[in-house]
Amino acid sequence: MKDAGYFLVVRFWIDAGAEAQVMRWLEGGHVAEVLRQPGFLWCRRLKVAQGGYSMLYGIASRKDFDAYQNNKALHDKFNREREPFAQQLRIERFSGEVEFSLEREKQ
């Protein structure tokens, strides 16, 4: 996995009955489209609770994240795609630079 200097975390909760539709959208192209943006390196999805998930995106730099955030056309497109299930989905986002890192010592 490539080292990332910046991270975007998207936490989301899906109402019962909408999970299949949301996952089809995410896995059917949304995540791949985000990863095609300059500086985006990888994505991992975690299941954190019943109906709850976190997507962790590794990004090369804050500059790359800012360019993504400022891409209004892309975000408008994502909002249109999300509209059919927007009422069944709650999303929180946060981001930040790596402030501290520790790796396990090789034995």
C-alpha positions in Angstrom: 0.0 0.0 0.0 1.4 3.4 -1.0 2.2 5.8 1.8 -0.3 8.6 2.1 0.4 12.0 3.6 -3.3 13.0 3.9 -6.5 11.1 4.6 -10.2 11.5 3.9 -12.6 9.5 6.1 -16.2 9.2 5.1 -18.4 7.6 7.8 -21.9 6.6 6.7 -25.0 4.8 7.9 -27.5 3.1 5.6 -31.1 2.5 6.6 -32.3 -1.1 6.5 -33.4 -2.0 3.0 -31.2 0.5 1.2 -27.8 -1.2 1.7 -27.8 -3.1 -1.6 -28.6 0.0 -3.6 -25.9 2.1 -1.9 -23.2 -0.6 -2.2 -24.0 -1.1 -5.9 -23.4 2.7 -6.4 -20.2 2.6 -4.4 -18.7 -0.5 -5.9 -20.2 0.0 -9.3 -18.1 3.1 -10.1 -18.2 5.8 -7.4 -15.1 4.7 -5.5 -13.2 4.0 -8.7 -14.1 7.5 -9.9 -12.8 9.1 -6.7 -9.6 7.1 -7.0 -9.1 8.5 -10.5 -8.6 11.9 -9.0 -5.0 13.2 -8.9 -3.2 12.1 -5.7 -5.8 9.6 -4.5 -3.8 6.4 -3.8 -6.2 3.8 -2.3 -9.4 3.2 -0.5 -10.5 0.8 2.3 -14.0 0.2 3.6 -14.6 -0.8 7.2 -17.9 -2.1 8.6 -18.1 -0.5 12.0 -21.6 -1.3 13.2 -24.9 -2.5 12.0 -25.6 -0.3 9.0 -22.5 1.7 9.7 -19.3 1.9 7.6 -16.2 4.0 7.1 -14.3 4.6 3.9 -10.7 5.5 4.4 -9.0 7.2 1.4 -5.2 7.6 1.3 -4.2 10.7 -0.6 -0.7 11.9 -1.5 -1.1 15.5 -0.2 -3.3 18.2 1.1 -3.0 19.9 -2.2 -4.5 16.9 -4.0 -7.3 16.8 -1.4 -8.0 20.5 -1.9 -8.2 20.1 -5.7 -10.7 17.3 -5.2 -12.8 19.3 -2.7 -12.9 22.3 -5.1 -14.1 20.2 -8.1 -17.7 21.4 -8.0 -18.7 19.6 -11.2 -17.6 16.3 -9.7 -19.4 16.8 -6.4 -22.5 17.9 -8.2 -22.4 14.7 -10.2 -22.0 12.6 -7.0 -24.9 14.4 -5.4 -27.2 13.7 -8.4 -26.2 10.0 -8.4 -26.8 9.8 -4.6 -30.3 11.5 -4.9 -32.4 8.3 -5.2 -31.2 7.0 -1.8 -30.2 10.3 -0.1 -33.0 9.9 2.5 -31.7 6.5 3.5 -28.1 7.6 3.9 -26.4 9.7 6.6 -22.8 10.8 5.8 -20.0 12.5 7.9 -16.7 13.4 6.5 -13.4 14.5 8.0 -9.9 14.8 6.8 -6.4 15.5 8.0 -2.7 15.2 7.5 -0.6 12.5 9.2 0.6 14.0 12.5 2.2 10.9 14.0 3.0 7.5 12.7 4.5 4.4 14.3 5.3 1.1 12.6 5.8 -2.2 14.2 9.5 -3.2 14.4 10.6 -6.0 12.2 11.6 -9.1 14.2 
